[in-house]
């Protein structure tokens, strides 16, 4: 029985794997396609989360009344003269 030591693994010959250019290119394509899928999934998750936050924001905001921007024109005149000269 042979006992392996640190020096056996340190001085072991390196392992060389030869891969064809075509196989390497195919692996790169698969990796990029996988990256696109992951990005698309993340975009979908963020879009759903955005909709949730928008709904929460709508609930927090007070309901806007129609014509709210005209409220400042509804001020009653303080005198008869002001009532007769304005408008």
C-alpha positions as CSV (number, residue, x, y, z in Angstrom):
1,X,0.0,0.0,0.0
2,X,1.4,3.4,-1.0
3,X,0.9,6.5,1.1
4,X,0.4,9.7,-0.8
5,X,2.1,12.8,0.4
6,X,1.9,16.5,-0.3
7,X,4.9,16.2,-2.6
8,X,3.1,13.6,-4.7
9,X,0.3,15.9,-5.5
10,X,2.6,18.9,-5.9
11,X,4.9,17.2,-8.4
12,X,2.2,15.3,-10.2
13,X,2.1,15.9,-14.0
14,X,-0.5,18.5,-15.1
15,X,-3.6,17.2,-16.8
16,X,-4.2,18.6,-20.2
17,X,-7.7,18.3,-21.8
18,X,-8.0,19.0,-25.5
19,X,-11.3,20.4,-26.6
20,X,-12.2,21.2,-30.2
21,X,-12.9,24.8,-31.2
22,X,-16.5,23.8,-32.1
23,X,-17.2,22.3,-28.7
24,X,-15.7,25.3,-27.0
25,X,-17.8,27.7,-29.1
26,X,-21.0,25.6,-28.3
27,X,-20.3,25.8,-24.6
28,X,-19.8,29.6,-24.8
29,X,-23.2,29.9,-26.7
30,X,-24.9,27.8,-24.0
31,X,-23.5,29.9,-21.2
32,X,-24.6,33.1,-22.9
33,X,-28.1,31.7,-23.5
34,X,-28.3,30.8,-19.8
35,X,-27.2,34.3,-18.8
36,X,-30.0,35.7,-21.0
37,X,-32.5,33.4,-19.3
38,X,-31.3,34.5,-15.8
39,X,-31.5,38.1,-16.8
40,X,-35.0,37.7,-18.2
41,X,-36.2,36.0,-15.1
42,X,-34.8,38.8,-12.9
43,X,-36.4,41.4,-15.1
44,X,-39.8,39.6,-14.7
45,X,-39.3,39.4,-10.9
46,X,-38.4,43.1,-10.7
47,X,-41.4,44.1,-13.0
48,X,-43.8,42.2,-10.6
49,X,-42.2,43.8,-7.6
50,X,-42.5,47.2,-9.2
51,X,-46.3,46.7,-9.8
52,X,-46.7,45.6,-6.1
53,X,-44.9,48.8,-4.9
54,X,-47.0,50.9,-7.3
55,X,-50.2,49.4,-5.9
56,X,-49.0,50.1,-2.3
57,X,-48.2,53.7,-3.3
58,X,-51.6,54.2,-4.8
59,X,-53.2,53.0,-1.5
60,X,-51.0,55.4,0.5
61,X,-51.8,58.5,-1.5
62,X,-55.0,60.3,-0.8
63,X,-57.7,60.0,-3.5
64,X,-57.5,63.0,-5.8
65,X,-60.7,64.9,-6.3
66,X,-61.6,66.0,-9.8
67,X,-61.2,69.7,-10.1
68,X,-58.9,69.9,-7.2
69,X,-56.7,72.4,-9.1
70,X,-59.6,74.7,-9.4
71,X,-60.2,74.9,-5.6
72,X,-58.1,78.1,-5.2
73,X,-60.5,79.9,-7.6
74,X,-63.4,79.0,-5.2
75,X,-62.3,81.6,-2.7
76,X,-65.2,83.9,-1.6
77,X,-64.5,87.6,-2.1
78,X,-63.8,89.5,1.1
79,X,-65.7,92.6,0.1
80,X,-68.4,93.7,-2.2
81,X,-66.0,95.8,-4.2
82,X,-63.8,92.7,-4.8
83,X,-66.8,90.7,-5.8
84,X,-67.9,93.3,-8.4
85,X,-64.4,93.9,-9.9
86,X,-63.1,90.4,-10.2
87,X,-64.3,88.0,-12.7
